[in-house]
Amino acid sequence: MSRMALRPGAMVVAPALAAAVMAVAVPGVVHAEPKIRTKNVACEASALQKALSTKGKVRLVLKKNCTYNLTERAYNKYSGTSTYFGLLAQGDKTVIGNGATLKWSGTQKAGVLVVRGNLHLENVTVTGGTYSGIAIGDLNGNKWTLEMTDVTVTGNTGSHTAGGGVWVAAGGKLQAHRSRIAGNTTQFGNGGGVAVNPGGSATLIDSQVENNSATGDPQTTANFPQGGNGGGIYNRGTLTLKNSTVTNNTSRHSALNEPKPEPSGDFSLETGHRPTSEEKEETYPDSGEGGGIYNAGTLTLDGRSRITGNTTAPFKTGGTTGKVGGLHNSGTVKSDGLATIDSNVPANCGGPQPLSPCR
């Protein structure tokens, strides 16, 4: 048996007590955070929803190339009315997609994913949403974030709502890296690809917004006057493009040559508002403007970003069209001078605060 010699007056400390002593915080000493758990998620929609609801910081690894067919709606409430999404992400989560697809396949109206926390999403496709593809935040101004890398948001639609592909609420934050937002639509709303509310922000880096469309409402309501603005992006918050392209998007006019109807009373996800009878006399703003981008907030164009090949179109053949196919601006635009705005129909730039020069 080995022996340990002790100095006179030395104290023996039991192992368990020693560990407890070591765990006591010492001023000026930084202790490592608990290790983030990693969980493999089976190719089942229910398994994914359960994993997203797990408390704490969790890294979720999806089944390679799996299609998660979502048919059950996760309830999410906005200011007294109900909207639905197939997935509800809460807390701090990282999702490694491995080429997986998140698809709304249900028969009822719903979006694919709502973010009510901080989510990093990587290497997935988000599709099939019938109430927007992704919503970040709510109408209470909570500061929630979606960071997505190598993500495709495509084939989503919205009706009487903003952001067919992605909707960013006040306090919400979108950061997209090497991602593609394409082939999404909003009917009777604004922002076919992306919509950013006042107080929200979106930064797109090395990303593409293409082939999206926003169509105005011939049955105009006070909470969505005409609509059809920002075929690619509709911004009333803060938008930054870095080395990104906005191309081949369409804004479609709401046929203003027809009589204005009464407000419908439909709830607006974008504004959280139901129109009142007094709003019947409201002056209706633009429709079908900004085939590429409709900016009523702050837009920063950095690097070699490009707004090209976008257009505005009539609601029906022979109807009225908007005036600006590229960038319609009524807000603030900042640029390092390297961005290009060209080949948009009928005009590259316009609005109350048009860029000068616009090239």
N, C-alpha and C positions, 0 to 999 in steps of 0.2 A: 504494500500500500504506500502510495506516495504521500509525503507530508509537506506542509507549508509552514515555514517558520514565521512567527509573528514578532514584531518589535514590542517591547514593553509598552503598554498603554494603547496598543492598536485595537481598532474596533472591527469586528466581523459583521458584514452586512449580507443578509440573505439575498439570493438572486432576484426574487420578485420585488423586494424593496429597492434593490439597486436599480432595477428597470424603471420603477416609479420615480425615483430620484432623478434619473437621467431625463425623464419626460417633462420635468418641471421647466417652464419657460424661463430663459435667462435673458435679461435685457441686452439688446444688441445682437442676439443670436437668432438667425433666421432658420426656422425648421422647415423641412420639405413638406409640401402638401401631400395629402393622401393620394395614392396612385389611382389614376382614372381606370375604372373598370371597363373591360372589353367584353362584349356579348355578341355572339353570332346569332343572327335572326333567321329562322326557318322561312321557307318560301310560302308564307301564309300571311294574309292581310291582318288577321287578328293578332298574330305574333308580333308584327311590326307595331301595331297600335299599342299593345301592351308594353313593348320595349320603350316606346317614346314616352310613356307615362311613368317610367321608372324614376324614382327620386335620385337626386345627386348628379354628378358629372359622369356620363356614360358614353362610351364609344361603341356604336352599333355597326356591325359588319353584315351587310346584306348578302343573300345568296347570289352568286355570280349569274348575271343575265336573267335573273328571275323577273317575272311580271307579277307585281303585287296588285291583284284585281280587287279594288275596294268597292264594296257594296253596302256596307253599314256606315251610316252618317254619324260623325262625332259632333255633338251639339256644341255650338258656340254662339254666344248671345251678344248683340250689339244694341245698346240703348233701347231696350224695350221691344225689340223685334228679334226674330230668330233667323240665323243663316247657318248653313251646314257645310262641313268639309269631311272628307273621308278620313283624314289624319289630323290629329291635334298634337303638336310638338310643344312640350312645356319643359322648363328648366334649361340646363346646359347640356346640349347633346351634340355629338359628332356622328354623322351617318356616312359611312364609306359604302358607296353604292355598288361597286364592282360591275357596272354596266346594267344595273337593275332598272326596271320601269315601275313608276308609281302611277297607277291608272284608275281613274274613277269609272267604274263599270256598272254602277247602280242605275235603277230606273227612275229614281227621284233626283231632283235638282240638287247639286252639291259641287263644291270645289274639291280640289285634291288635298291641299295641305294648308293649314293655318298655323302660323308661328306665334306662340305666346311665351317666349323665352329667348334663349340665344342658341341658334342652331347653325352648325356648319354642315353643309350638304355637298357631297362630292361624287362625281361620276354617276349621275342618275338621269333619267328622263322623266319629266312630269307631264302627264297628258290626260285628256278625256274630261277635264273639269267642265261643268256646265254652270258654275257660278264662280268664274275665275279659276286660274290654275293654282296660284299661291297667294295667300293674304298674310301680310306681316303686321301684327299688332291688332288693335281694336280702336274704338272711338274715345278711349279714356286717356290717350296720350302716353301710354306705357312705353318705355324705351326698350323695345325688343329688336333683335337683330337676326337677319339671315345672311350668312356668308356662303356663297355657292361657287364651287370650282368645277369646271368641266361638266356643267349641267345644261341639259336641253329642256326648255319649257315650250311645248308645242301642242297644237291641236286642242287648245282650251277655248271655251267661249264664255261670254257673260251677257246678261240681258238686263237692261236698266241698271247697270252698274259700271264702275270704272275698273280698268285693268283686266283685259281678257286673259293675259298671261300672268302678270304679277301686279298686285295692288299693295301699296305701301301707305299705311295709316300715319296719322300724326304721332310723332315719337318713334315710328318704325324706321329701320335702317336696312337697306339692301346693299350688299357688296358682291358684285359678280366678277369672277375672274375666268377668262377663257370659256365663257358660256354663250349660249345661243338661245334667243327668245324669238321664236319664228312660227308663223302660221296660226296665230291666235286671233280671235275676233271679239269685239264687244258690240252687241246690237243695242242701239238706243242708249249709248253711253259714250265715254271718252277713254282714250288710251287703249288701243287694240293690243299692244304688246305690254306696255308698262304704264301705270298711273301712280303718281306721287302726290299725296295730299299735303296741304300746308303743315309744316312742322315735321314732315317726313323727309328722308334723303335716300338717294340712290347713286351709287358709284359703279360704273361699268368699265372694266379694264380688259383690253384685248378681247372684246366681246362683240357679238352681232345681234342687232334687232332688225329682223327682215320678214317681209311677206305677211305682216300683220295688218288688220283693218279695223276701223271704228266707223260705225254707221249711225247717223242721226235718227231721231225718232219723229216720224210724221205725226204721231199723237203726242205732241210736246207736253211735258209736265214742267211745273215750276222748279222742281228740284233737279231736273236734268234738262235745262232749256236747250232744245235742239239736239245737243250732243254731236257725236260724229267728229270730234276734234282729236288730233294727235293719233293718226293711224299707227305710228310706231310707239311714240311716247307722249303722254300728257303730263306735264309737270306744273304743279303749283307749290312745290316745296323747293328742295335743293337737289340738283342733278349735275353729275360730273361724268364726262366721257373722256377716257384716256385710251388712245389708240384703238378706238372702237368705231364700228360702222352702223349707220341707220339707213337701210336701203330697201327699195321696192315695197314700201308700206303705202296704204291708201286711207285717206279720210273721206268719208262719204256724207254729202249734205243731207239735211233733213227735209228738203223740199219746202222751203220757206214761202214759196209761191202759193201754198195752200193755207187756208184759214187756221189761226191758232186755236187749238181746242182748250177746254177747261183743264186745270191741274187734276191729275189722276188720284193724288193722295198716296201714291206708291212710296214706300220707305226707300231712302237713298243710303246705300252702304257708304258712298263717298262722303256725304255730308251729315249723316245721322239725323235726317230731318224729314218731316212730313209737311207738305205745303198746306198753307191755310187759304181761306177764301180771299183774303186780302192780296194774296200774291197773284191773283188773276191778271192784275195790271202790270206785273213785273216786266221790265224791259229785258228782252231775251238777247243774250250775247251771241258770239259767233257759232257757226255750224260748218262742218266740213273743212275746217282750216288745219293747216299743219299736217300734211300727209306724212312727213317724217317726224317732226316734233312740234308740239304746241307748248310753248313756254310762257307761263304766267308767274313763274317764280324766279329762281336764280340758276342759271345754266353756265357751267364751265366746260369749255372745249379745250382739252390738252392733247399734246402729241399730234399724231397724224390721223385724227378722227375724221370721218367723212359722212356727210349727209347727202345721199345721192339716189337718183332714180325713183324718188317718191312722187306721189301724185294726189290730187283731190278729184273726186268724181261726184256726179249727181246721184241722188237717191234712186231716180228712175230715168230712163232715157229721155233726153230733152229737158230735164229739170235743171235747177240751179246748181252751180258748183262753188266751192270755196275759191279764194284768190291765191292761196299760197300752198304749193305742194311740198316745199322743203321745210323751212323753219319759220313758223309764225310766232312772233315775239311781242309780248306785252309786259315782259318783266326785265330782268337784267341778264346780259350775256357777257362772260369773260372768256378771253381766248389768248393763247400764246402765239397766235398768228399762223400756226401750222395746219390748222383744220381746213377742210375743203367742203364747200356746199355748192353742188353743181348738178346739172342734168335733172332737175326737178320740174314738174309740170303742174300748174301753169307758170309758177314763179319760184325762184330759189328762196327768197326771203320776203317778209312783209309783216304787217301788223302795226300796231301803234308805235312800237319801238323797233323798227327794222334795222338789221345790221348794215353798216356802211363802212367799207365796201363789203359786199357779199360775193364771195368767189367760189 
